[in-house]
Amino acid sequence: MMRSALLVTHTGRRQSAQHARAVARDLLAAGFEVRVVAEEVADLDLPAEVTPVTGPEAAEGAEIVLALGGDGTFLRAAELARPVKAPLLGINLGKVGFLAEAEIDDIDAAVKEIVDGTYKVDERLTLDVRAEYGGRVIAESWALNEVSVEKGQRAQMLELLVDVDGRPLARYGCDGVVCATPTGSTAYAFSAGGPVVWPEVEALLLVPISAHALFSKPLVTAPTSSFVVTVDPYTSFAVLCCDGRRTWDLPPGAKVTVERGELPVRVVRLAPRPFTDVLVAKFALPVEGWRGNRR
């Protein structure tokens, strides 16, 4: 049975196209069927043997999905990999690339591990979200990093009521709230003042954004918890956003429920690396401090 891989590439960079061609050639030479998102084929100048695919079934039956780019490319690839439970490998061709497992210099080794089948697979917790208004569902989606409910008008504060596990927690006058996973704790939630949570920890995060309130601290709850964010009926409209990619307008009075996702994202792991080392490398943390290392 032929092995199959799907390539998802950031086509806006010449370097990305070059690396995509190299990966495609190596996988084809190893006997893989190489699929590429049809909309990307014209920008990548790939070998003629690749198979253009389209639609949500693009990764159906694929042994692995490779995301060549930054975190945005990884999140786009996750939309294809998650429904069919395909392992997802991120190769960072961007700037930070927090979700990526490999860097540019690791591409050859990464492809070898794919061919040899020696990689490991972790499962990352996700979020399911449902928005309701007037007794009907107006949006349903999911997120790997975060779900945010934010103000829709720049000049006006948003009034939100937040319930946790069916009990009222707080009413915020704010720019919004972020509900995040441990994977997303280094993304939007981090920028809003939330804690960094190790990916192996199963938990949900709630982080208010610029809240005008005495209690506006970020919260870490059990993975079984549920959040309900209600847009006050007398406030302005809000915007629901999942992973910065999928958005819906929320009228005053809308209610958003966020809970642990039914399906995880399966993420490829290559050589074992402590998450502490990832933090130091990605954030360029000054481990020696301003005083320098005196030992």
C-alpha positions as CSV (number, residue, x, y, z in Angstrom):
1,M,0.0,0.0,0.0
2,M,1.5,3.4,-1.1
3,R,2.5,5.7,1.7
4,S,1.1,9.2,1.4
5,A,2.0,12.7,2.7
6,L,0.2,16.1,2.4
7,L,2.3,19.3,2.0
8,V,0.8,22.6,3.2
9,T,3.1,25.5,2.4
10,H,3.4,29.2,3.0
11,T,3.5,30.3,-0.6
12,G,4.3,33.9,0.0
13,R,8.0,33.3,0.4
14,R,10.5,32.1,-2.3
15,Q,12.4,30.2,0.3
16,S,9.3,28.2,1.3
17,A,8.8,27.1,-2.3
18,Q,12.4,25.9,-2.6
19,H,12.1,23.8,0.6
20,A,8.7,22.5,-0.5
21,R,10.3,21.3,-3.8
22,A,13.1,19.6,-1.9
23,V,10.8,17.8,0.5
24,A,8.5,16.7,-2.3
25,R,11.4,15.3,-4.3
26,D,12.8,13.4,-1.3
27,L,9.4,11.9,-0.4
28,L,8.7,10.9,-4.0
29,A,12.1,9.2,-4.2
30,A,11.2,7.3,-1.1
31,G,8.0,6.0,-2.7
32,F,5.5,8.3,-1.1
33,E,2.4,9.7,-2.9
34,V,2.9,13.5,-2.3
35,R,-0.3,15.5,-2.2
36,V,-0.3,19.3,-2.3
37,V,-3.2,21.7,-1.7
38,A,-4.4,22.5,-5.3
39,E,-4.5,26.3,-4.7
40,E,-0.8,26.2,-3.9
41,V,0.5,24.2,-6.8
42,A,0.9,27.1,-9.2
43,D,3.1,29.0,-6.8
44,L,5.5,26.2,-5.8
45,D,6.8,24.8,-9.1
46,L,6.8,21.2,-7.8
47,P,7.7,18.0,-9.5
48,A,5.0,16.8,-12.0
49,E,4.4,13.6,-9.9
50,V,2.7,15.5,-7.0
51,T,-1.0,15.1,-6.6
52,P,-3.1,18.3,-6.3
53,V,-5.9,17.8,-3.7
54,T,-8.7,20.1,-2.5
55,G,-11.5,20.2,0.0
56,P,-11.7,19.1,3.6
57,E,-10.8,15.5,2.6
58,A,-7.3,16.5,1.3
59,A,-5.6,14.6,4.2
60,E,-7.9,11.6,4.1
61,G,-5.7,8.5,4.4
62,A,-2.4,10.5,4.6
63,E,0.3,9.0,6.8
64,I,1.5,12.5,7.7
65,V,0.8,16.2,7.0
66,L,3.7,18.6,6.8
67,A,3.3,22.3,7.4
68,L,6.1,24.3,5.9
69,G,5.9,27.9,7.1
70,G,5.1,29.7,10.4
71,D,2.4,29.2,13.0
72,G,-0.3,30.4,10.6
73,T,0.6,27.7,8.1
74,F,0.6,25.1,11.0
75,L,-2.9,26.2,12.0
76,R,-4.1,26.0,8.4
77,A,-2.7,22.5,8.1
78,A,-4.3,21.5,11.4
79,E,-7.7,22.2,9.9
80,L,-7.0,19.4,7.4
81,A,-5.2,17.0,9.7
82,R,-7.5,17.0,12.7
83,P,-10.7,15.6,11.2
84,V,-8.9,12.6,9.8
85,K,-6.6,12.2,12.8
86,A,-3.4,12.5,10.6
87,P,-0.1,13.3,12.4
88,L,1.0,16.9,11.8
89,L,4.7,18.0,11.5
90,G,5.5,21.7,11.5
91,I,8.7,22.8,9.8
92,N,9.4,26.5,10.7
93,L,10.2,28.7,7.8
94,G,8.9,31.8,9.5
95,K,10.1,33.9,12.5
96,V,9.1,32.3,15.8
97,G,7.2,29.2,14.7
98,F,6.3,28.1,18.2
99,L,4.1,25.3,16.9
100,A,6.8,23.9,14.7
101,E,8.8,20.8,15.7
102,A,11.7,21.4,13.2
103,E,13.7,24.3,11.9
104,I,15.1,24.9,8.4
105,D,18.3,23.2,9.2
106,D,16.5,20.1,10.4
107,I,14.5,19.4,7.2
108,D,16.7,16.6,5.9
109,A,16.7,14.8,9.3
110,A,12.9,15.3,9.6
111,V,12.3,13.8,6.2
112,K,14.5,10.9,7.0
113,E,12.5,10.2,10.2
114,I,9.3,10.4,8.2
115,V,10.6,7.9,5.7
116,D,12.0,5.6,8.5
117,G,8.8,6.0,10.5
118,T,10.8,6.6,13.7
119,Y,8.9,9.7,14.8
120,K,6.6,9.9,17.8
121,V,3.1,11.4,18.0
122,D,1.6,13.5,20.8
123,E,-2.0,14.6,21.2
124,R,-2.7,18.3,21.8
125,L,-5.9,19.4,23.6
126,T,-8.3,21.5,21.5
127,L,-11.4,23.6,22.2
128,D,-14.9,23.2,20.8
129,V,-17.0,26.4,20.6
130,R,-20.6,27.1,20.1
131,A,-22.3,30.5,19.8
132,E,-26.1,30.9,20.3
133,Y,-28.5,33.8,20.0
134,G,-32.2,33.9,20.4
135,G,-32.3,30.1,21.0
136,R,-30.5,29.1,17.8
137,V,-26.9,28.2,17.0
138,I,-25.2,30.9,15.0
139,A,-21.7,29.5,14.9
140,E,-19.8,26.2,15.7
141,S,-16.1,25.7,15.4
142,W,-13.0,24.6,17.2
143,A,-9.5,25.9,18.0
144,L,-6.0,24.5,18.7
145,N,-4.6,27.8,20.2
146,E,-7.5,29.9,21.4
147,V,-11.1,31.2,21.1
148,S,-11.5,34.9,21.7
149,V,-14.6,37.1,22.2
150,E,-13.6,40.7,21.5
151,K,-15.2,44.0,21.0
152,G,-16.5,44.8,17.5
153,Q,-16.2,48.6,17.8
154,R,-12.8,50.1,18.6
155,A,-14.2,53.1,20.5
156,Q,-16.5,51.2,22.8
157,M,-15.8,48.9,25.8
158,L,-17.4,45.4,25.7
159,E,-19.5,44.2,28.6
160,L,-19.1,40.4,29.1
161,L,-20.5,38.0,31.8
162,V,-18.3,34.9,32.3
163,D,-19.6,31.7,33.8
164,V,-17.3,28.8,34.7
165,D,-18.7,25.3,35.2
166,G,-22.2,26.7,35.2
167,R,-21.6,29.3,37.9
168,P,-21.2,33.1,37.4
169,L,-17.6,34.2,37.8
170,A,-17.3,37.9,36.9
171,R,-18.7,40.6,34.7
172,Y,-16.0,42.5,32.8
173,G,-15.9,45.8,31.1
174,C,-13.1,44.9,28.7
175,D,-11.7,44.5,25.2
176,G,-12.6,40.9,25.4
177,V,-11.6,37.5,26.8
178,V,-9.3,34.7,25.5
179,C,-10.1,31.0,26.2
180,A,-6.9,29.1,25.4
181,T,-5.3,25.6,25.5
182,P,-1.8,24.9,26.9
183,T,-0.6,24.9,23.3
184,G,-2.1,28.4,22.8
185,S,-0.7,29.7,26.1
186,T,2.3,31.0,24.3
187,A,0.2,32.8,21.7
188,Y,-2.6,35.4,22.1
189,A,-3.2,34.4,25.8
190,F,0.5,35.1,26.5
191,S,0.3,38.5,24.9
192,A,-2.8,39.3,27.1
193,G,-0.9,38.5,30.3
194,G,-1.7,34.8,30.7
195,P,0.7,32.2,32.0
196,V,2.9,29.8,30.0
197,V,1.5,26.2,30.4
198,W,3.6,23.2,29.5
199,P,1.9,21.3,26.6
200,E,1.7,18.1,28.5
201,V,-0.5,19.7,31.1
202,E,-4.2,19.2,30.5
203,A,-6.0,22.5,31.4
204,L,-8.0,25.3,30.0
205,L,-7.1,29.0,30.3
206,L,-9.3,32.1,30.7
207,V,-7.5,35.5,30.1
208,P,-9.4,38.8,30.2
209,I,-8.1,41.4,27.7
210,S,-7.6,45.0,29.1
211,A,-10.4,44.5,31.7
212,H,-11.5,47.5,33.7
213,A,-12.1,45.4,36.9
214,L,-10.6,44.8,40.3
215,F,-10.4,41.1,39.5
216,S,-8.9,40.5,36.1
217,K,-6.4,37.8,36.7
218,P,-5.9,34.9,34.2
219,L,-7.3,31.6,35.4
220,V,-6.2,28.0,34.8
221,T,-9.1,25.5,35.2
222,A,-9.6,21.8,34.9
223,P,-9.7,20.3,31.3
224,T,-13.3,19.3,32.1
225,S,-14.4,22.8,32.8
226,S,-16.6,24.8,30.5
227,F,-16.7,28.6,29.9
228,V,-19.8,30.5,28.9
229,V,-19.2,34.1,27.8
230,T,-22.3,36.2,27.4
231,V,-22.3,39.4,25.5
232,D,-24.3,41.9,27.6
233,P,-27.7,42.7,25.9
234,Y,-27.0,46.5,26.3
235,T,-23.4,46.6,25.1
236,S,-22.0,46.8,21.5
237,F,-21.7,43.8,19.2
238,A,-18.7,41.5,19.6
239,V,-16.6,39.3,17.4
240,L,-15.9,35.6,17.9
241,C,-12.5,34.4,16.6
242,C,-11.0,30.9,16.5
243,D,-7.2,30.7,16.1
244,G,-7.2,34.0,14.4
245,R,-8.6,32.3,11.3
246,R,-12.4,32.0,11.6
247,T,-14.6,34.9,12.7
248,W,-18.3,35.6,13.3
249,D,-20.1,38.7,14.5
250,L,-21.9,38.3,17.8
251,P,-24.9,40.5,18.5
252,P,-25.6,41.8,22.0
253,G,-27.2,39.0,24.0
254,A,-25.2,36.2,22.3
255,K,-23.8,33.4,24.4
256,V,-20.6,31.5,23.6
257,T,-19.8,28.1,25.2
258,V,-16.2,26.9,25.1
259,E,-15.1,23.4,26.3
260,R,-12.6,20.8,25.7
261,G,-12.6,19.6,22.1
262,E,-13.8,16.2,21.1
263,L,-10.9,15.7,18.7
264,P,-7.3,16.5,19.6
265,V,-4.6,17.5,17.1
266,R,-2.0,14.8,16.7
267,V,1.4,16.5,16.6
268,V,4.7,14.8,15.4
269,R,7.6,14.8,17.8
270,L,11.2,14.1,16.5
271,A,14.1,14.1,18.9
272,P,13.0,14.6,22.5
273,R,13.5,18.2,23.7
274,P,12.5,19.7,27.1
275,F,9.9,22.4,26.7
276,T,12.2,24.7,28.8
277,D,14.7,24.6,25.9
278,V,11.9,25.5,23.4
279,L,10.9,28.5,25.5
280,V,14.5,29.7,25.8
281,A,15.1,29.3,22.1
282,K,11.8,30.8,20.7
283,F,11.7,33.7,23.1
284,A,15.5,34.3,23.2
285,L,15.4,34.3,27.0
286,P,18.5,35.8,28.7
287,V,19.3,32.8,30.8
288,E,22.5,34.4,32.1
289,G,20.7,37.6,33.1
290,W,22.1,41.1,32.7
291,R,24.8,40.4,35.2
292,G,26.3,37.7,33.1
293,N,27.4,34.2,34.2
294,R,29.9,34.7,37.1
295,R,30.5,31.0,37.6
